[in-house]
Amino acid sequence: MSLRAAEDESGSEINIPAEIDWHMLDKSKFFFLGAALFSGVSTALYPIVVLKTRQQVCSSQISCFNMSFSIMRYEGFRGFYKGFGTSLTGTIPARALYMGALEVTKSNVGSAIAGLGFSDTTSTAIANAAAGVTSAMAAQLVWTPIDVVSQRLMVSGSHNMLPNVHSGNYTNGFDAFRKILCTDGLRGLYRGFGISILTYAPSNAVWWTSYSVVHRLMWGAFGGMRDDERKLANLRPDSKAMLAFQGLSAVMASGVSALVTMPLDTIKTRLQVLDAEENGRRRPLTAMQTVRNLVKEGGFGACYRGLGPRWASMSMSATIMITTYEFLKRMSTKTQEKFTA
């Protein structure tokens, strides 16, 4: 990830921007600013997550436009923010765990791999893949219960749009938490934890690896251009160029990650939200029942319901996240005297 000027002050050579490692960060500032910045990102993107979730649990294919129209018609604008308070509450500790695990793993694994004689590009790719896995696993310890509660709130009271949903009616996050805990115990709050790990660990590994590789390739191509070509294309190694490269790399990485992990994400969402009903009693669905229901409803294509909103959400979230993350790390960097002491 690029945080410094890309141009070598001693000449016109374009270098891949340097990393800001874990030991160079002011940790208190890093986590405090991160909580504030990413809370803002979550607020902006939450309606798309609601659309994705409702499309995934719906028994038939409904377009984003029709789903949005139905939410606005029956629930008003507030319908797009059902469960947001619960989600935001969990975002802060989950993000803290995510960012901490990400940076520590990247720094340590990158140094270890480079010490084995691998190239810088290979070391970076492996370190980013490992960091994606560990950060996802750490965050899910906090995020899975929040995800279960917030997703149930997203679809609660929407039987007119989602007649197949039998997840109960909840007044707020605390009410949902209490009812799930009373009905299913702690296991109910961690419903789908295993498949969440199977979804987000490879998704994060694919995303961070794709991002680092694409980003380096783009900077490599930029550095390979002649000065007159860069001037003709009006490209300069300034913060705007870095921002553009980061955004484009994030969108490309999100596309790869969304396509690879979409079926698992759909199964995870249904496991966390939907119940079976027998003799008037609700019980959790199993993974196999969920897969069979999906295939019965629409074949393998049903696993990709909500792909549009998820891809859009991942792309926008990733673009905002990575540029915000780079800005956050730059703002949290210690002075030269502090991290060399």
NORKAQUI-V765328 format. One record per residue. N is the residue number from 1. RES is the residue in one letter. SS is DSSP state (~ for helix, > for strand, _ for the rest). PSI is psi in degrees with one decimal (NA if undefined). Layout:
# NORKAQUI-V765328
N;RES;SS;PSI, N;RES;SS;PSI
This chain:
# NORKAQUI-V765328
1;M;_;140.4, 2;S;_;131.3, 3;L;_;-10.8, 4;R;_;171.1, 5;A;_;138.9, 6;A;_;-10.0, 7;E;>;132.2, 8;D;_;121.5, 9;E;_;-20.9, 10;S;_;-5.3, 11;G;_;-161.3, 12;S;_;6.3, 13;E;_;137.2, 14;I;>;122.7, 15;N;_;151.5, 16;I;_;127.9, 17;P;_;146.6, 18;A;_;152.6, 19;E;_;148.7, 20;I;_;111.3, 21;D;_;169.8, 22;W;~;-42.6, 23;H;~;-12.9, 24;M;~;-1.9, 25;L;>;143.5, 26;D;_;104.9, 27;K;~;-42.7, 28;S;~;-43.3, 29;K;~;-39.7, 30;F;~;-48.4, 31;F;~;-36.0, 32;F;~;-51.3, 33;L;~;-35.8, 34;G;~;-42.8, 35;A;~;-43.0, 36;A;~;-46.4, 37;L;~;-45.4, 38;F;~;-20.9, 39;S;~;-38.7, 40;G;~;-41.2, 41;V;~;-44.2, 42;S;~;-39.5, 43;T;~;-42.8, 44;A;~;-34.9, 45;L;~;-5.2, 46;Y;~;-41.7, 47;P;~;-34.3, 48;I;~;-35.7, 49;V;~;-38.8, 50;V;~;-44.5, 51;L;~;-46.7, 52;K;~;-46.8, 53;T;~;-44.1, 54;R;~;-36.1, 55;Q;~;-37.7, 56;Q;~;-33.8, 57;V;~;-9.2, 58;C;_;142.6, 59;S;_;-6.9, 60;S;_;164.8, 61;Q;_;121.9, 62;I;_;132.8, 63;S;_;160.1, 64;C;~;-39.1, 65;F;~;-47.4, 66;N;~;-38.4, 67;M;~;-43.1, 68;S;~;-41.7, 69;F;~;-41.7, 70;S;~;-41.8, 71;I;~;-45.7, 72;M;~;-37.1, 73;R;~;-46.5, 74;Y;~;-25.7, 75;E;~;-12.6, 76;G;_;-174.2, 77;F;~;-30.7, 78;R;~;-24.4, 79;G;~;-27.3, 80;F;~;-9.0, 81;Y;~;25.9, 82;K;_;130.2, 83;G;_;7.1, 84;F;~;-40.6, 85;G;~;-44.5, 86;T;~;-45.2, 87;S;~;-43.6, 88;L;~;-38.4, 89;T;~;-39.7, 90;G;~;-21.0, 91;T;~;-39.0, 92;I;~;-56.0, 93;P;~;-33.9, 94;A;~;-41.9, 95;R;~;-37.9, 96;A;~;-46.4, 97;L;~;-41.8, 98;Y;~;-51.2, 99;M;~;-39.6, 100;G;~;-48.6, 101;A;~;-38.1, 102;L;~;-51.3, 103;E;~;-41.6, 104;V;~;-45.2, 105;T;~;-45.8, 106;K;~;-45.8, 107;S;~;-47.5, 108;N;~;-46.2, 109;V;~;-40.6, 110;G;~;-44.1, 111;S;~;-41.4, 112;A;~;-42.9, 113;I;~;-42.3, 114;A;~;-34.2, 115;G;~;-16.9, 116;L;_;-1.1, 117;G;_;7.4, 118;F;_;157.5, 119;S;_;162.9, 120;D;~;-40.5, 121;T;~;-44.4, 122;T;~;-43.1, 123;S;~;-43.5, 124;T;~;-43.2, 125;A;~;-46.1, 126;I;~;-43.0, 127;A;~;-40.2, 128;N;~;-38.1, 129;A;~;-46.7, 130;A;~;-40.9, 131;A;~;-38.1, 132;G;~;-40.5, 133;V;~;-51.5, 134;T;~;-38.2, 135;S;~;-39.0, 136;A;~;-42.7, 137;M;~;-40.4, 138;A;~;-45.3, 139;A;~;-34.0, 140;Q;~;-23.0, 141;L;~;-35.8, 142;V;~;-38.3, 143;W;~;-32.7, 144;T;~;-50.3, 145;P;~;-39.5, 146;I;~;-40.2, 147;D;~;-43.9, 148;V;~;-48.6, 149;V;~;-48.0, 150;S;~;-38.1, 151;Q;~;-34.3, 152;R;~;-36.0, 153;L;~;-33.5, 154;M;~;-36.1, 155;V;~;-3.2, 156;S;_;134.7, 157;G;_;16.3, 158;S;_;39.0, 159;H;_;-24.8, 160;N;_;-28.1, 161;M;_;-30.6, 162;L;_;74.7, 163;P;_;-18.4, 164;N;_;-4.9, 165;V;_;123.9, 166;H;_;62.8, 167;S;_;2.7, 168;G;_;164.5, 169;N;_;133.3, 170;Y;_;142.9, 171;T;_;-32.2, 172;N;_;-178.0, 173;G;~;-41.3, 174;F;~;-39.9, 175;D;~;-42.0, 176;A;~;-43.4, 177;F;~;-46.4, 178;R;~;-45.0, 179;K;~;-40.1, 180;I;~;-41.8, 181;L;~;-40.7, 182;C;~;-37.3, 183;T;~;-47.7, 184;D;~;-3.3, 185;G;~;-167.5, 186;L;~;-31.2, 187;R;~;-31.3, 188;G;~;-35.0, 189;L;~;-23.9, 190;Y;_;24.0, 191;R;_;129.0, 192;G;_;9.7, 193;F;~;-44.3, 194;G;~;-47.0, 195;I;~;-23.1, 196;S;~;-42.6, 197;I;~;-43.5, 198;L;~;-25.4, 199;T;~;-54.1, 200;Y;~;-30.5, 201;A;~;-54.2, 202;P;~;-33.5, 203;S;~;-45.2, 204;N;~;-39.7, 205;A;~;-46.8, 206;V;~;-43.5, 207;W;~;-52.1, 208;W;~;-35.4, 209;T;~;-48.1, 210;S;~;-43.2, 211;Y;~;-47.6, 212;S;~;-40.6, 213;V;~;-48.6, 214;V;~;-42.5, 215;H;~;-44.2, 216;R;~;-39.7, 217;L;~;-41.1, 218;M;~;-42.4, 219;W;~;-33.7, 220;G;~;-42.1, 221;A;~;-38.4, 222;F;~;-41.2, 223;G;~;-25.4, 224;G;~;-10.5, 225;M;_;147.2, 226;R;_;157.9, 227;D;~;-41.4, 228;D;~;-31.4, 229;E;~;-40.7, 230;R;~;-39.5, 231;K;~;-40.0, 232;L;~;-38.9, 233;A;_;0.0, 234;N;_;41.3, 235;L;_;132.7, 236;R;_;149.6, 237;P;_;54.2, 238;D;_;-173.3, 239;S;~;-31.9, 240;K;~;-41.1, 241;A;~;-42.8, 242;M;~;-40.9, 243;L;~;-42.2, 244;A;~;-44.0, 245;F;~;-41.3, 246;Q;~;-45.0, 247;G;~;-46.5, 248;L;~;-40.8, 249;S;~;-40.0, 250;A;~;-41.4, 251;V;~;-45.2, 252;M;~;-42.8, 253;A;~;-37.5, 254;S;~;-38.4, 255;G;~;-46.0, 256;V;~;-46.9, 257;S;~;-42.2, 258;A;~;-43.6, 259;L;~;-39.4, 260;V;~;-40.0, 261;T;~;1.9, 262;M;~;-46.5, 263;P;~;-41.6, 264;L;~;-37.5, 265;D;~;-38.4, 266;T;~;-44.4, 267;I;~;-43.3, 268;K;~;-47.0, 269;T;~;-43.6, 270;R;~;-38.9, 271;L;~;-38.0, 272;Q;~;-23.2, 273;V;~;-42.9, 274;L;_;147.6, 275;D;>;154.8, 276;A;>;157.7, 277;E;>;120.5, 278;E;>;124.9, 279;N;_;40.2, 280;G;_;3.3, 281;R;>;142.0, 282;R;>;146.2, 283;R;>;152.5, 284;P;>;145.4, 285;L;_;152.3, 286;T;_;167.7, 287;A;~;-41.4, 288;M;~;-40.4, 289;Q;~;-39.7, 290;T;~;-45.0, 291;V;~;-44.7, 292;R;~;-41.6, 293;N;~;-42.0, 294;L;~;-47.9, 295;V;~;-38.3, 296;K;~;-38.7, 297;E;~;-37.0, 298;G;~;22.9, 299;G;~;-164.2, 300;F;~;-27.3, 301;G;~;-24.1, 302;A;~;-25.1, 303;C;~;-16.2, 304;Y;~;16.0, 305;R;_;134.9, 306;G;_;8.0, 307;L;~;-40.7, 308;G;~;-56.3, 309;P;~;-35.8, 310;R;~;-43.4, 311;W;~;-45.7, 312;A;~;-43.8, 313;S;~;-46.1, 314;M;~;-41.7, 315;S;~;-49.3, 316;M;~;-44.1, 317;S;~;-44.1, 318;A;~;-42.1, 319;T;~;-47.5, 320;I;~;-42.1, 321;M;~;-47.4, 322;I;~;-37.6, 323;T;~;-38.8, 324;T;~;-40.6, 325;Y;~;-41.9, 326;E;~;-42.1, 327;F;~;-41.4, 328;L;~;-46.4, 329;K;~;-37.3, 330;R;~;-40.8, 331;M;~;-27.2, 332;S;~;2.0, 333;T;>;134.1, 334;K;_;161.4, 335;T;_;159.4, 336;Q;~;-37.7, 337;E;~;-34.8, 338;K;~;-45.1, 339;F;~;-2.1, 340;T;~;-7.7, 341;A;_;NA
